Amino acid sequence: MLNKSMFIKPRNALEGDGQSSAQPSIPEKLCRACPACKAALFSQDLQENLLVCPQCGHYFRMDVESRLRLLVDEGSFVELYADLTTKDPIAFPNYEKKLSAARKATGRPDGVVCGTGRIGGQAAALFVMDAQFMMGSMGTVVGEKITRTFEMAAEQGLPVLGVTVSGGARMQEGIFSLMQMAKTSGAVLRHSQAGNLYIALLTDPTTGGVTASFAMEADIVLAEPQALIGFAGPRVIEQTIRAKLPEGFQRAEFLLEKGFVDAIVPRNEQKKTIAHLLKLHERREEA
């Protein structure tokens, strides 16, 4: 029997699956609370349902390891550039402390995992951003790893799958973070000019400088249901224009209606859909 004594409050908004810190969080080894419908869910059942609430369909954020298991053929993933670490380029106060905490929590040096693998038998390069590492923010290392992935894929004639989740540019790296927008965009362009396919899968949230660069530059832009996708957040926009935004503004369904997203794909269909797209665009050797 589940009861309130099993719940603990998150220490900050990011630990609360992007919801208000007033929402309860449950020890994940046993069960979790759905922030949308408040249902108490056993963690094992939730994992088996691909981190989608079986009661209301709310999408929980998916960690990198779960995402790779979902999309990549078993045993085929080879990680690249795992040794790159940031040097705190502007000596931002307490940045080293935040980095250390994020590295300890995630077990990785920065907020993106890159590599090669097979998706439904189709070879591809891919990068998966990590919401658990400083909200997937893009600093110099994230930008460099994504850039190298596109450059490697261009040289080897591989398509790229990018799974995005990010609060945007990492403010602790200042202008060096913003420079990654141009750098990654240039790499995307060169990969495209070499005749290669780029598929982006936008997950909740994909915002800021990531949206304004490589996330929206794909040949095919897919999104998860309910994902928040935009540049500035809705509260910032409302405060700026002094008006209430339309219902569902910046959600994947709204962007699909307006033509910014090509398709919304549920998690249980993502691997099949992406593998099909890769197969359709497979490069064939010239005779």
C-alpha positions as CSV (number, residue, x, y, z in Angstrom):
1,M,0.0,0.0,0.0
2,L,1.4,3.4,-1.0
3,N,1.2,6.3,1.4
4,K,2.5,9.8,1.8
5,S,5.3,8.7,4.1
6,M,7.0,7.2,1.1
7,F,7.3,10.6,-0.6
8,I,10.2,13.0,-0.3
9,K,10.3,16.6,-1.6
10,P,12.8,17.3,-4.4
11,R,15.6,19.7,-3.4
12,N,15.0,21.8,-6.5
13,A,12.8,22.1,-9.6
14,L,15.1,20.0,-11.8
15,E,14.8,17.0,-9.4
16,G,11.0,17.3,-9.7
17,D,10.9,16.2,-13.4
18,G,10.6,19.7,-14.5
19,Q,7.5,20.4,-12.4
20,S,7.1,22.7,-9.4
21,S,9.2,21.9,-6.4
22,A,6.0,21.6,-4.4
23,Q,5.2,18.3,-6.2
24,P,6.3,15.3,-4.2
25,S,9.0,12.9,-5.4
26,I,9.1,9.3,-4.4
27,P,12.3,7.2,-3.9
28,E,12.9,5.8,-7.4
29,K,13.9,2.3,-6.1
30,L,10.4,1.7,-5.0
31,C,8.0,4.1,-6.8
32,R,7.5,7.5,-8.3
33,A,4.7,10.0,-8.4
34,C,3.3,11.2,-11.7
35,P,3.5,15.0,-11.7
36,A,0.6,15.3,-14.0
37,C,-2.1,13.0,-12.5
38,K,-0.5,12.5,-9.1
39,A,-0.7,8.7,-9.4
40,A,1.7,6.7,-7.4
41,L,3.5,4.3,-9.8
42,F,5.9,1.4,-9.1
43,S,9.2,2.2,-10.6
44,Q,9.5,-1.2,-12.3
45,D,6.1,-0.8,-13.9
46,L,7.1,2.7,-15.1
47,Q,10.3,1.4,-16.6
48,E,8.5,-1.3,-18.4
49,N,6.2,1.3,-19.8
50,L,9.2,3.3,-21.1
51,L,8.8,6.0,-18.4
52,V,5.3,6.9,-19.6
53,C,2.6,7.1,-17.0
54,P,0.1,4.3,-17.7
55,Q,-2.7,6.4,-16.0
56,C,-2.5,9.7,-18.0
57,G,0.3,9.3,-20.6
58,H,2.7,11.8,-19.0
59,Y,6.2,11.5,-20.3
60,F,8.9,11.3,-17.6
61,R,12.4,12.4,-18.7
62,M,14.5,9.5,-19.8
63,D,18.2,9.1,-18.8
64,V,20.9,8.5,-21.3
65,E,21.3,4.8,-20.6
66,S,17.5,4.1,-20.9
67,R,17.5,6.1,-24.2
68,L,20.3,4.1,-25.7
69,R,18.6,0.8,-24.7
70,L,15.4,2.1,-26.3
71,L,16.9,3.1,-29.6
72,V,20.2,1.3,-30.3
73,D,20.6,-2.3,-31.1
74,E,22.0,-4.3,-28.2
75,G,25.8,-4.5,-28.1
76,S,26.3,-2.1,-31.1
77,F,26.9,1.2,-29.4
78,V,30.5,2.5,-29.3
79,E,31.0,5.7,-27.3
80,L,33.3,8.4,-28.7
81,Y,35.0,11.4,-27.1
82,A,34.2,10.3,-23.6
83,D,37.4,11.9,-22.2
84,L,36.7,15.5,-23.1
85,T,36.2,17.8,-20.0
86,T,35.6,21.5,-19.7
87,K,38.3,23.8,-18.3
88,D,35.9,26.4,-16.7
89,P,36.9,29.0,-19.4
90,I,35.7,32.2,-17.5
91,A,36.3,31.1,-13.9
92,F,32.6,31.4,-13.1
93,P,31.9,31.4,-9.4
94,N,31.1,27.9,-8.0
95,Y,31.1,26.4,-11.5
96,E,33.7,23.8,-10.6
97,K,31.5,22.8,-7.6
98,K,28.4,22.4,-9.9
99,L,30.4,20.4,-12.4
100,S,31.7,18.1,-9.7
101,A,28.2,17.5,-8.3
102,A,26.9,16.8,-11.8
103,R,29.7,14.4,-12.6
104,K,29.2,12.5,-9.4
105,A,25.4,12.3,-10.0
106,T,25.7,11.1,-13.6
107,G,29.0,9.3,-13.7
108,R,30.0,11.2,-16.9
109,P,32.2,14.3,-17.5
110,D,29.6,16.4,-19.3
111,G,26.1,16.7,-20.7
112,V,26.1,14.6,-23.9
113,V,27.0,11.1,-24.9
114,C,28.2,10.6,-28.5
115,G,29.0,7.5,-30.5
116,T,28.1,5.1,-33.3
117,G,25.7,2.2,-33.3
118,R,23.0,0.4,-35.2
119,I,19.3,1.3,-35.1
120,G,17.2,-1.5,-36.4
121,G,20.3,-2.8,-38.2
122,Q,21.0,0.6,-39.8
123,A,24.5,2.1,-39.0
124,A,24.4,5.6,-37.6
125,A,26.3,8.2,-35.6
126,L,24.3,9.6,-32.7
127,F,24.4,11.9,-29.7
128,V,22.1,11.8,-26.7
129,M,21.9,14.8,-24.4
130,D,21.6,14.3,-20.6
131,A,19.0,16.3,-18.6
132,Q,20.5,15.1,-15.4
133,F,23.8,16.9,-16.2
134,M,23.1,20.6,-15.5
135,M,19.8,20.3,-17.4
136,G,21.6,19.3,-20.6
137,S,23.0,22.8,-21.0
138,M,25.4,23.4,-23.9
139,G,28.9,24.4,-22.9
140,T,32.2,24.0,-24.8
141,V,32.5,20.3,-24.3
142,V,28.9,19.6,-25.4
143,G,29.4,21.7,-28.5
144,E,32.8,20.1,-29.3
145,K,31.5,16.6,-28.9
146,I,28.5,17.2,-31.1
147,T,30.6,19.0,-33.7
148,R,33.1,16.1,-33.8
149,T,30.2,13.6,-34.2
150,F,28.9,15.4,-37.3
151,E,32.5,15.7,-38.7
152,M,33.2,12.0,-38.2
153,A,29.8,11.1,-39.7
154,A,30.5,13.3,-42.7
155,E,33.9,11.6,-43.3
156,Q,32.4,8.1,-42.9
157,G,29.1,8.8,-44.8
158,L,26.9,8.1,-41.8
159,P,23.5,9.5,-40.9
160,V,23.2,11.3,-37.5
161,L,20.5,10.9,-34.9
162,G,20.5,13.6,-32.3
163,V,18.3,13.2,-29.2
164,T,18.0,16.7,-27.6
165,V,17.1,17.8,-24.1
166,S,18.4,21.1,-22.9
167,G,17.8,24.3,-21.0
168,G,20.0,26.1,-23.6
169,A,23.5,27.6,-23.5
170,R,25.4,27.1,-20.3
171,M,25.7,30.5,-18.7
172,Q,28.7,29.5,-16.6
173,E,30.8,29.4,-19.8
174,G,29.5,32.8,-21.1
175,I,30.4,33.7,-24.7
176,F,32.2,30.4,-25.1
177,S,28.9,28.6,-24.7
178,L,27.2,30.8,-27.2
179,M,29.9,30.2,-29.7
180,Q,28.9,26.5,-29.8
181,M,25.7,27.5,-31.7
182,A,27.7,28.6,-34.7
183,K,30.2,25.8,-34.4
184,T,27.6,23.0,-34.3
185,S,25.6,24.6,-37.0
186,G,28.6,24.7,-39.3
187,A,29.2,21.0,-38.7
188,V,25.6,20.2,-39.4
189,L,25.8,22.1,-42.7
190,R,29.0,20.4,-43.8
191,H,27.5,17.0,-43.0
192,S,24.4,17.9,-45.1
193,Q,26.5,19.1,-48.0
194,A,28.3,15.8,-48.0
195,G,24.8,14.2,-48.8
196,N,24.1,12.7,-45.3
197,L,20.9,12.5,-43.4
198,Y,20.3,14.1,-40.0
199,I,17.3,13.2,-37.8
200,A,16.6,15.1,-34.6
201,L,14.4,13.7,-31.8
202,L,13.3,16.6,-29.6
203,T,12.4,15.7,-26.0
204,D,11.2,17.7,-23.0
205,P,12.6,20.4,-22.8
206,T,14.5,21.5,-25.8
207,T,15.0,25.2,-25.4
208,G,17.4,28.2,-25.7
209,G,20.5,28.1,-27.8
210,V,20.1,24.4,-28.6
211,T,16.8,25.0,-30.2
212,A,18.3,28.0,-32.0
213,S,21.0,25.9,-33.5
214,F,21.4,22.2,-34.2
215,A,18.2,20.9,-32.7
216,M,16.0,22.6,-35.4
217,E,18.5,22.1,-38.3
218,A,17.7,18.5,-39.0
219,D,16.4,17.1,-42.3
220,I,13.7,15.4,-40.3
221,V,12.5,16.8,-37.0
222,L,10.7,14.4,-34.7
223,A,9.4,15.1,-31.2
224,E,8.1,13.2,-28.2
225,P,4.5,13.9,-27.2
226,Q,4.1,16.9,-24.8
227,A,7.7,18.1,-25.2
228,L,8.4,21.7,-24.5
229,I,10.2,23.2,-27.5
230,G,11.2,26.8,-27.9
231,F,13.7,29.5,-27.4
232,A,12.6,31.6,-24.5
233,G,10.4,30.0,-21.9
234,P,6.7,30.7,-21.9
235,R,6.9,32.7,-18.6
236,V,9.6,34.9,-20.0
237,I,7.6,35.6,-23.2
238,E,4.4,36.4,-21.2
239,Q,6.3,38.8,-19.0
240,T,7.8,40.5,-22.0
241,I,4.7,40.9,-24.2
242,R,2.4,41.3,-21.2
243,A,-0.1,38.9,-22.6
244,K,-1.3,35.3,-22.0
245,L,0.0,32.7,-24.5
246,P,-2.3,30.3,-26.3
247,E,-3.1,26.9,-24.7
248,G,-0.3,24.4,-25.3
249,F,2.0,27.1,-26.7
250,Q,5.6,25.6,-27.4
251,R,4.4,22.1,-26.8
252,A,5.2,19.5,-29.5
253,E,1.6,19.3,-30.7
254,F,1.4,23.1,-31.2
255,L,4.7,23.1,-33.2
256,L,3.5,20.2,-35.3
257,E,0.4,22.2,-36.2
258,K,2.5,25.2,-37.1
259,G,5.0,23.2,-39.2
260,F,8.1,23.4,-37.0
261,V,8.0,19.6,-36.3
262,D,7.6,16.9,-38.9
263,A,6.1,14.2,-36.7
264,I,5.3,13.4,-33.1
265,V,6.4,9.8,-32.3
266,P,5.5,7.9,-29.1
267,R,8.4,6.1,-27.3
268,N,7.2,2.7,-28.2
269,E,7.4,3.6,-31.9
270,Q,10.6,5.6,-32.0
271,K,13.1,2.9,-32.8
272,K,10.9,1.4,-35.6
273,T,10.2,4.9,-37.0
274,I,13.8,6.0,-37.0
275,A,15.1,2.7,-38.4
276,H,12.5,3.0,-41.2
277,L,13.7,6.6,-42.0
278,L,17.3,5.5,-42.0
279,K,16.5,2.6,-44.4
280,L,14.6,4.9,-46.8
281,H,17.5,7.3,-46.9
282,E,20.2,4.7,-47.0
283,R,23.1,5.7,-49.2
284,R,23.9,3.2,-51.9
285,E,27.3,2.7,-53.5
286,E,27.5,4.0,-57.0
287,A,28.0,1.4,-59.7
